[in-house]
Every structure is written in structure tokens, then in C-alpha cells.
Amino acid sequence: MKKLYILLLLSTAFSIHSIAQDKSPKRLVLIEEFTNTGCGPCASWSPLLDSCINYRLGDCIAIKYHSSYPNAQDEFYLSQKEANDARVNYYGVNAVPTTFVDGQDLGERSYAYLNQAISYCQQQPVKFALEVSKLLDGKKLTVKVAHTPIVSQFSNNMPTQEQLASLRLHIAVIEEHIVSSTPWPNGEKELNYTMRKMSTSELYFPTQSLEWEADLDTFGDLSQLGVLAFIQNMETREILATAYSGPDAEGENRLTLQNLIDTPDLICTPCYYGKVIMRNDGANTITQATLNVRVNGTLKQYPWTGSLSYLDRDTLAFDGFTSFQLASEGKNEVEVWLSGVNGSDAVSNTRTSQFSNSVQAVGGVQLKIYTDKKPEEITWKLYDSSGEVVQEGGPYDGQPRKFITVDFELTRDDCYLLELLDAGGDGIKGSAGNGYYQLFQTDEAGKTKRIVQGDYTGSVCDVFFNLSGTPAPPHRLVLFEEF
């Protein structure tokens, strides 16, 4: 496994007053992605990449450059050809997708690995404070940037001009979200964090303010305007500081529901749960809201309290929703939204989702697992409807890329939950290889019929199945001895 070595240091935007006190600010990790609208693997990687970024926003920010290959007519490449080529050539990128985290090649494309890389970078000390602000007048953008070194990180001395010679300040305008009415050649209809303008300058003084103007004639949706600034050592690729000014606040009490994750599928009894990721897009600090979850027309509400400043995110986990009825046929419909923001009548956008009823099995059930390259991370547990573990298995040390077959020892009709676990957190379809699982129904003659097949990329995968027609246990003859 290729390892990510990050040797240097980031900062995020904070005030000059904090530098005088020499406080260490929270780091903002920079993710640079190279992509193309004709690249199939890019379309596959982008949802995982964006999901991780959205989950960690506030810890990281992204900028996506478009290359000239394989689609030479990529509109986002052609609109900023010189700037895109400059970054492609600087990093020596010869294939897309390619992802860099704080200037270092991620190497392995997986949600878990990217998440670990972000966490690793955040643990490093900070050398520069960096502030960025923007002013938009029509389609004329003015960006102001100020940077100041944290003296304690330079042996308690201001850095010399020689130390600054290899450093460059990059300013980039990005469009956070782009939606197309027709798919691009690779099938994508949505793009995120796309570079729209870019400028690079030297750092002439230890402390410096800079103003940059840009025309946004080719910009799409100005409500998605964001400005990135970052300082990079051009000799080592190290990112020393990153700051971001996102889209302007929309109204006073505005929460955006960004994502709905970790929800169940293939369930045979009503039990819905998950997590929502929300972001404050309003001018006011958000301290309270109500999460609304509606399944097949039945509503359950969950209160939330906290403190979210502008563009801050939070994740709210919810569970215990069992009062709805499963759909008799087809898919179960889910709606999720936030209301009562700061006690007002403001509501968020609505996220919709679906889940299926569980598969049906008659007689008995058999599990087959095709292991990945790390079978020692694979375990499983089988629960009945009362939550009791009725069988479990794994890990499967020394059996990489092998079929594991297990007959479930079930003696009664019930709704069962198979919980597949991966200790490495990257799933059976993760970086360690393309494993998968299968469930078969079995009859008394040993004949099997496959009822479900799947894989998973996280640490847990839940699979429900409803079993009926279980053979009755054999009767035992008990003899009583007379005394």
C-alpha cells in the first residue's frame, strides 16, 4: 500500500491578534483533484471523494483542476487552459483522476484512506496565518489576502527572504456546485469545487497584504462562488497555509441539509436510522433546529441543539424510528429536512431517499463470502429479531481471495440481520480488493438458490432477510423408566 507522507504544515484563516499571542489555529487541509469530463474512473471516484469532503468540511477544502485528456473539449479545461496546464505540469500529472492532499499524492483512492490522510494532516503544526476575503460587484471580483508567519515556528525569528524565495501564494476562484441539464461524456451531471480562475504570486515580505481582481464573465452560478488562498513551497510541494471564503450567507437562519448517510437497506421490520450532515449557510449562528424524518408518510422528529457559525458543519445521528409501515411492494420512500431553525419558521432543503424491503428466504439460508486481500479484518454476526446473536464467524486469517461457505443454523421463522464487519474500515470492496458476499436459500435436499449478492466499502454492512418455512426440529423419543 502506497503511504502518504506529509511533512509540513497548514493553517486556516484567523485574526492577526491571534498571531501576536502565538496561538495555534485550526488547520484547513487542502485537497487538489485532477479530473476530466470524459474520464470514467473520475466519475466513479468523485462521489466518494465529495462525500468525504462534505463530511469533513471545516477540516478540509478542495479545488478541482480539469486536464486536456481524455476529453480534449472539456469546457472547464478550455476556459482556464493556462492555469490548468500549469498545475498539471507542476505536479507531473499523467493520468486522471489523481488526488493530492497538502501537496502530496494520495496514491490510493478510497474513502477511508482519504479520511485518514485528512486527519493526519490536521495533526501537524502551523507556520503561517492566512486570511482571505472577497467583494463581488456584478461580475467583478476583488480578493484581499493577508499572510503572517507564526514566529515560534521559525525558531522565534521572522523568516528571511531566502526562506521565502521558494514560496508562492496561490489564489483560486472555485464554483462549489455545478449542475448540468445534460450529462457530460463520462455520465456526470454534477461537479463540485471546480477551479474557475487562478493567480500565483511571490511572497516578498514576511508580512504582506495583496489585492487581486478578476472578471467572472464565464462563471456559472455566482451563488456558488468561493475563493481559496494557499501558500506552497514550490520546491518541496508542501502546503504551508490554506484559507477559504465560501459562498455568501443566504438569509439569517439558513441550514442546508448536505447529505443523508449510513441508512439501512433490505430490512424486514420497520427500523430506520442514519446520519445527516448539515451546514450553516445563514448569517446567524445556529443553535437549535428540528430534524424531520418521514418514511412512507409517517413522521418522526428529532431535536438538535449546538452552535454552528457561518459555513460550519455538524453531523446528527438518529435512530429508533419504528412506527412506520413497510411498503407492500417496491421501494420505501424517505424524506428528510430541518425545520424550526433558531426557533423561526425557516426550513432547510429536503433530501429524499429510498430503501428496499428485505429479501425472502424459504427453508434455510447459506452465506458465502469471497474474501479480499485482508481476510483477517472480516467478521460477521447474525441477529434474530430480539437482537440476540444466534451465530457469528471470522476473522479468516490466511484465506485471502477465497470462498468461505457457512450454513446458518436457524430453527425458526424470523426476521434476521446479518451484520458484516470490516476491522480496517474500508470494506470488502475497499483498497484490499474486490470481495463480495452472497446469500442462498437452501431446501432439505441441499439445493440452493441465490437470493442476494453485494459488497460494501465501510466498516459495517447490514443485510436483513426474512426466513419462513423453517423445517421443524426433529422430535426426540424420551423413555421413562418405571420405579
For each residue, the residues with C-beta under 8 A, 3 or more apart:
1: 108 431
2: 105 107 108
3: 107
4: 101 104 105 106 107 113 117 120
5: 104
6: 101 102 103 104 117 120 121 124
7: 236 238
8: 102 103 124 127 233 236 238 239 240
9: 27 124 125 126 127 128 153 238 240 241
10: 27 28 29 30 102 121 122 124 126 239 240 241 242
11: 14 25 27 28 126 127 128 129 130 150 240 241 242 243
12: 25 26 27 28 130 241 242 243 244
13: 28 129 130 131 132 243 244 245
14: 11 18 19 25 26 129 131
15: 18 19 131
16: 19 20 129 131 146 148
17: 20 21
18: 14 15 21 23 25 129
19: 14 15 16 22 23 129 148 150 151
20: 16 17
21: 17 18
22: 19 150 151 152
23: 18 19
24: 125 126 150
25: 11 12 14 18 126 129
26: 12 14 122
27: 9 10 11 12 59 121 122 124 126 242
28: 10 11 12 13 59 60 61 242 243 244
29: 10 56 59 60 61 101 102 118 121 122 242
30: 10 60 61 62 63 101 102 103 228 230 239 242
31: 49 53 60 61 62 63 99 100 101 114 118
32: 62 63 64 65 87 91 99 100 101 103
33: 49 62 63 64 65 97 98 99 100 193
34: 64 65 66 67 87 88 91 93 96 97 98 99
35: 39 42 46 64 65 66 67 96 97
36: 39 42 66 67 68 69 70 71 74 77 96 186
37: 42 66 71 74 75 76 184 185 186 188 191
38: 69 70 71 74 184 185 186
39: 35 36 42 43 70 71 96 97 186
40: 43 44 186 187
41: 44 45 96 97
42: 35 36 37 39 45 46 96 97 186 188
43: 39 40 46 186 187 188
44: 40 41 47 48
45: 41 42 48 49 97 99 109
46: 35 42 43 49 50 97 188 191 192
47: 44 50 51
48: 44 45 51 52 109 110 111 114 457
49: 31 33 45 46 52 53 62 97 99 109 114
50: 46 47 53 54 192
51: 47 48 54 55 111 259 261
52: 48 49 55 56 111 114 115 118
53: 31 49 50 56 57 60 61 62 192 193
54: 50 51 57 258 259 277 313
55: 51 52 115 259 261 277 315
56: 29 52 53 59 60 115 118
57: 53 54 60 61 258 279 311 313
58: 311 312 313
59: 27 28 29 56 118 122
60: 28 29 30 31 53 56 57 118
61: 28 29 30 31 53 57 193 228 242 244
62: 30 31 32 33 49 53 192 193
63: 30 31 32 33 172 174 193 195 228
64: 32 33 34 35 174 191 192 193 194 195
65: 32 33 34 35 83 84 87 88 195
66: 34 35 36 37 74 76 77 80 84 194 195
67: 34 35 36 74 77 84 88 93 96
68: 36 72 74 77 81 84 85
69: 36 38 72 96
70: 36 38 39
71: 36 37 38 39 74 77 184 185 186
72: 68 69 77
73: 78
74: 36 37 38 66 67 68 71 77 78
75: 37 78 79
76: 37 66 79 80 84 191 194 195 196
77: 36 66 67 68 71 72 74 80 81 84
78: 73 74 75 81
79: 75 76 196 218
80: 66 76 77 83 84 195 196 197 198
81: 68 77 78 84 85
82: 85 86
83: 65 80 86 87 195 197 198
84: 65 66 67 68 76 77 80 81 87 88 195
85: 68 81 82 88 89
86: 82 83 89 90 198 200
87: 32 34 65 83 84 90 91 93 198
88: 34 65 67 84 85 91 93
89: 85 86 92
90: 86 87 234
91: 32 34 87 88 98 100 105 237
92: 89
93: 34 67 87 88 96 98
94:
95: 98
96: 34 35 36 39 41 42 67 69 93
97: 33 34 35 39 41 42 45 46 49 109
98: 33 34 91 93 95 105
99: 31 32 33 34 45 49 105 106 109 114
100: 31 32 33 91 103 104 105 106 237
101: 4 6 29 30 31 32 104 106 114 117 118 121
102: 6 8 10 29 30 121 238 239
103: 6 8 30 32 100 232 233 236 237 238 239
104: 4 5 6 100 101 237
105: 2 4 91 98 99 100
106: 4 99 100 101 109 113 114 117
107: 2 3 4
108: 1 2 113 431
109: 45 48 49 97 99 106 113 114
110: 48 113 114 426 430 431 457
111: 48 51 52 114 115 426 457 458
112: 115 116 424 425 426 430 431 457 458
113: 4 106 108 109 110 116 117 426 431
114: 31 48 49 52 99 101 106 109 110 111 117 118
115: 52 55 56 111 112 118 119
116: 112 113 119 120
117: 4 6 101 106 113 114 120 121
118: 29 31 52 56 59 60 101 114 115 121 122
119: 115 116 122 123
120: 4 6 116 117 123 124
121: 6 10 27 29 101 102 117 118 124
122: 10 26 27 29 59 118 119
123: 119 120
124: 6 8 9 10 27 120 121
125: 9 24 153
126: 9 10 11 24 25 27 129 150 153 241
127: 8 9 11 149 150 153 154 240 241
128: 9 11 147 148 149 150 231 240 241
129: 11 13 14 16 18 19 25 126 147 148 149 150 241
130: 11 12 13 145 146 147 229 230 231 241 242 243
131: 13 14 15 16 145 146 147 243
132: 13 143 144 145 171 227 228 229 243 244 245
133: 143 144 245
134: 141 142 143 144 225 227 245
135: 141 142 143 144
136: 139 140 141 142 216 222 225 248
137: 140 141 142
138:
139: 136 215 216 217 219 222
140: 136 137 213 214 215 216
141: 134 135 136 137 173 197 213 214 215 216 225 227
142: 134 135 136 137 211 212 213
143: 132 133 134 135 171 173 211 212 213 214 227 229
144: 132 133 134 135 209 210 211
145: 130 131 132 169 171 209 210 211 212 229 243
146: 16 130 131 207 208 209 210
147: 128 129 130 131 169 203 207 208 231 241
148: 16 19 128 129 206 207
149: 127 128 129 153 154 158 159 206 207
150: 11 19 22 24 126 127 128 129 153 154
151: 19 22 154 156 157 158
152: 22 156
153: 9 125 126 127 149 150
154: 127 149 150 151 157 158 159 163
155:
156: 151 152
157: 151 154
158: 149 151 154 206
159: 149 154 163 164 206
160: 163 164
161: 164 165 204
162: 165
163: 154 159 160 167
164: 159 160 161 167 202 203 204 205 206
165: 161 162
166: 233 234 235 236
167: 163 164 202 203 231 232 233 234 240
168: 200 201 202 203 231 232 234
169: 145 147 200 201 202 203 210 229 230 231
170: 198 199 200 228 229 230 231 232
171: 132 143 145 198 199 200 201 210 212 227 228 229
172: 63 195 197 198 199 227 228 229 230
173: 141 143 195 196 197 198 214 216 219 225 226 227 228
174: 63 64 193 194 195 196 225 226 227 228
175: 178 191 193 194 196 219 220 221 224 225 226
176: 192 193 224 225 226 246 247
177: 190 191 192 221 224
178: 175 190 191 192 194 220 221 224
179: 189 190
180: 183 184 188 189 190 191
181:
182: 189
183: 180 186 187 188 189
184: 37 38 71 180 187 188 189
185: 37 38 71
186: 36 37 38 39 40 42 43 71 183
187: 40 43 183 184
188: 37 42 43 46 180 183 184 191
189: 179 180 182 183 184
190: 177 178 179 180
191: 37 46 64 76 175 177 178 180 188 194
192: 46 50 53 62 64 176 177 178
193: 33 53 61 62 63 64 174 175 176 226
194: 64 66 76 174 175 178 191
195: 63 64 65 66 76 80 83 84 172 173 174 198
196: 76 79 80 173 174 175 216 218 219
197: 80 83 141 172 173 214 216
198: 80 83 86 87 170 171 172 173 195
199: 170 171 172 212 214
200: 86 168 169 170 171
201: 168 169 171 210
202: 164 167 168 169
203: 147 164 167 168 169 208 231
204: 161 164 208
205: 164 208
206: 148 149 158 159 164
207: 146 147 148 149
208: 146 147 203 204 205
209: 144 145 146
210: 144 145 146 169 171 201
211: 142 143 144 145
212: 142 143 145 171 199
213: 140 141 142 143
214: 140 141 143 173 197 199
215: 139 140 141
216: 136 139 140 141 173 196 197 219 222 225
217: 139
218: 79 196
219: 139 173 175 196 216 222 225
220: 175 178 224
221: 175 177 178 224
222: 136 139 216 219 225
223: 247 248 250
224: 175 176 177 178 220 221 247
225: 134 136 141 173 174 175 176 216 219 222 247 248
226: 173 174 175 176 193 244 245 246 247
227: 132 134 141 143 171 172 173 174 244 245
228: 30 61 63 132 170 171 172 173 174 242 243 244
229: 130 132 143 145 169 170 171 172 242 243 244
230: 30 130 169 170 172 239 241 242 243
231: 128 130 147 167 168 169 170 203 239 240 241 242
232: 103 167 168 170 237 238 239 240
233: 8 103 166 167 236 237 238 240
234: 90 166 167 168 237
235: 166
236: 7 8 103 166 233
237: 91 100 103 104 232 233 234
238: 7 8 9 102 103 232 233
239: 8 10 30 102 103 230 231 232 242
240: 8 9 10 11 127 128 167 231 232 233
241: 9 10 11 12 126 127 128 129 130 147 230 231
242: 10 11 12 27 28 29 30 61 130 228 229 230 231 239
243: 11 12 13 28 130 131 132 145 228 229 230
244: 12 13 28 61 132 226 227 228 229
245: 13 132 133 134 226 227
246: 176 226 311
247: 176 223 224 225 226 250 281
248: 136 223 225
249: 254 281 282 283 310
250: 223 247 254 281 282
251: 254 282 283 346
252: 282 283 284 346
253: 282 284 286 341 342 344 346
254: 249 250 251 280 281 282 341 346 348
255: 278 279 280 281 282 286 289 308 338 341 346 348
256: 278 279 280 281 348 349
257: 260 276 277 278 336 337 338 348 349 350 351
258: 54 57 276 277 278 279 313
259: 51 54 55 276 277 351
260: 257 263 274 275 276 334 336 351 353
261: 51 55 274 275 276 277
262: 273 274 275 317 458
263: 260 272 273 274 334 353 355
264: 267 271 272 273 274 355 462 464
265: 355 356 462
266: 355 356 357 358 359 452 462 463 464 465
267: 264 270 271 272 326 355 357 358 464
268: 326 357 358 415 464 465 466
269: 322 326 385 415 464
270: 267 295 321 322 323 324 325 326
271: 264 267 321 322
272: 263 264 267 293 295 321 322 324 334 355
273: 262 263 264 317 318 319 320 321
274: 260 261 262 263 264 317 318 319
275: 260 261 262 315 316 317 318
276: 257 258 259 260 261 291 315 316 318 336 338 351
277: 54 55 257 258 259 261 313 314 315
278: 255 256 257 258 289 308 313 314 315 316 338 348
279: 57 255 256 258 308 311 312 313
280: 254 255 256 285 286 308 309 310 311 312 313
281: 247 249 250 254 255 256 310 311
282: 249 250 251 252 253 254 255 286 310 341 346
283: 249 251 252 310
284: 252 253 342
285: 280 307 308 309 310
286: 253 255 280 282 289 306 307 308 341 342
287: 305 306 307 308 342
288: 303 304 305 306 340 341 342 343
289: 255 278 286 304 338 339 340 341 342 348
290: 301 302 303 304 338 339 340
291: 276 301 302 303 304 316 318 336 338
292: 299 300 301 335 336 337 338 339
293: 272 299 300 301 302 318 321 334 335 336
294: 297 298 299 300 334 335 336
295: 270 272 298 300 321 324 332 333 334
296: 324 325 326 327 332 333
297: 294 324
298: 294 295 323 324 325
299: 292 293 294
300: 292 293 294 295 320 321 323 324
301: 290 291 292 293
302: 290 291 293 316 318
303: 288 290 291
304: 288 289 290 291 314 316 338
305: 287 288
306: 286 287 288 314
307: 285 286 287
308: 255 278 279 280 285 286 287 312 313 314
309: 280 285 312
310: 249 280 281 282 283 285
311: 57 58 246 279 280 281
312: 58 279 280 308 309
313: 54 57 58 258 277 278 279 280 308
314: 277 278 304 306 308
315: 55 275 276 277 278
316: 275 276 278 291 302 304
317: 262 273 274 275
318: 273 274 275 276 291 293 302 321
319: 273 274
320: 273 300
321: 270 271 272 273 293 295 300 318 324
322: 269 270 271 272
323: 270 298 300
324: 270 272 295 296 297 298 300 321
325: 270 296 298
326: 267 268 269 270 296 332 357
327: 296 330 331 332 333 357
328:
329:
330: 327
331: 327 354 355 356
332: 295 296 326 327 354 355 356 357
333: 295 296 327 352 354
334: 260 263 272 293 294 295 352 353 354 355
335: 292 293 294 350 351 352
336: 257 260 276 291 292 293 294 350 351 352 353
337: 257 292 347 348 349 350 351
338: 255 257 276 278 289 290 291 292 304 341 347 348
339: 289 290 292 346 347 348
340: 288 289 290 343 344 345 346
341: 253 254 255 282 286 288 289 338 344 346 347 348
342: 253 284 286 287 288 289 346
343: 288 340
344: 253 340 341
345: 340
346: 251 252 253 254 255 282 339 340 341 342
347: 337 338 339 341
348: 254 255 256 257 278 289 337 338 339 341
349: 256 257 337
350: 257 335 336 337
351: 257 259 260 276 335 336 337
352: 333 334 335 336
353: 260 263 334 336
354: 331 332 333 334
355: 263 264 265 266 267 272 331 332 334
356: 265 266 331 332
357: 266 267 268 326 327 332
358: 266 267 268 415 464 465 466
359: 266 439 451 452 464 465 466
360: 451 465 466 468
361: 364 365 439 441 451 465 466 467 468
362: 441 443 467 468 469
363: 441 442 443 444 469 470 471
364: 361 407 408 410 441 442 443 467 470 471
365: 361 408 410 416 439 440 441 442 465 467
366: 405 406 407 408 439 440 441 442 448
367: 380 404 405 406 407 408 418 437 438 439
368: 403 404 405 406 437 438 439 440
369: 378 380 396 403 404 406 420 428 435 436 437 438
370: 401 402 403 404 435 436 437 438
371: 375 378 396 399 400 401 402 403 404 428 435
372: 375 378 400 401 428 429 430 432 433 434 435
373: 400 401 432 433
374: 377 378 400 424 432 433
375: 371 372 378 394 395 396 397 398 399 400 402
376: 395 396 397 398 423
377: 374 395 422 423 424 432
378: 369 371 372 374 375 394 395 396 420 421 422 423 428 435
379: 392 393 394 395 421 423
380: 367 369 392 393 394 418 419 420 421
381: 389 391 392 418 419 421
382: 389 390 391 392 408 416 417 418 419
383: 387 388 389 390 416 417 419
384: 387 388 390 414 415 416
385: 269 414 415 416
386:
387: 383 384
388: 383 384
389: 381 382 383 392
390: 382 383 384 409 410 416
391: 381 382 406 408 409
392: 379 380 381 382 389
393: 379 380 404 406
394: 375 378 379 380 421
395: 375 376 377 378 379 423
396: 369 371 375 376 378 399 402 404
397: 375 376
398: 375 376
399: 371 375 396 402 404
400: 371 372 373 374 375 433
401: 370 371 372 373 433 435
402: 370 371 375 396 399
403: 368 369 370 371
404: 367 368 369 370 371 393 396 399
405: 366 367 368
406: 366 367 368 369 391 393
407: 364 366 367 442
408: 364 365 366 367 382 391 416
409: 390 391
410: 364 365 390 414 416 467 470
411: 470 473
412: 470
413: 467 468 469 470
414: 384 385 410 466 467
415: 268 269 358 384 385 464 465 466 467
416: 365 382 383 384 385 390 408 410 464 465 466 467
417: 382 383 462 463 464
418: 367 380 381 382 439 462 463 464 465
419: 380 381 382 383 460 461 462
420: 369 378 380 428 437 456 460 461 462 463
421: 378 379 380 381 394 459 460
422: 377 378 425 426 427 428 430 456 458 459 460
423: 376 377 378 379 395 459
424: 112 374 377 430 432 459
425: 112 422 430 458 459
426: 110 111 112 113 422 430 431 432 457 458
427: 422 430 455 456 457 458 459 461
428: 369 371 372 378 420 422 435 436 437 455 456 461
429: 372 433 434 435 436 455 456 457
430: 110 112 372 422 424 425 426 427 433 457
431: 1 108 110 112 113 426
432: 372 373 374 377 424 426 435
433: 372 373 374 400 401 429 430
434: 372 429 455
435: 369 370 371 372 378 401 428 429 432 455
436: 369 370 428 429 453 454 455
437: 367 368 369 370 420 428 453 454 455 461 463
438: 367 368 369 370 450 452 453
439: 359 361 365 366 367 368 418 450 451 452 453 463 465
440: 365 366 368 448 449 450 451
441: 361 362 363 364 365 366 448 449 451
442: 363 364 365 366 407 446 447 448
443: 362 363 364 446 447
444: 363 471
445:
446: 442 443
447: 442 443
448: 366 440 441 442
449: 440 441
450: 438 439 440 453
451: 359 360 361 439 440 441 465
452: 266 359 438 439 463 465
453: 436 437 438 439 450
454: 436 437 461 463
455: 427 428 429 434 435 436 437
456: 420 422 427 428 429 460 461
457: 48 110 111 112 426 427 429 430
458: 111 112 262 422 425 426 427 461
459: 421 422 423 424 425 427
460: 419 420 421 422 456
461: 419 420 427 428 437 454 456 458
462: 264 265 266 417 418 419 420
463: 266 417 418 420 437 439 452 454
464: 264 266 267 268 269 358 359 415 416 417 418
465: 266 268 358 359 360 361 365 415 416 418 439 451 452
466: 268 358 359 360 361 414 415 416
467: 361 362 364 365 410 413 414 415 416 470
468: 360 361 362 413
469: 362 363 413
470: 363 364 410 411 412 413 467
471: 363 364 444
472:
473: 411
474:
475:
476:
477:
478:
479:
480:
481:
482:
483:
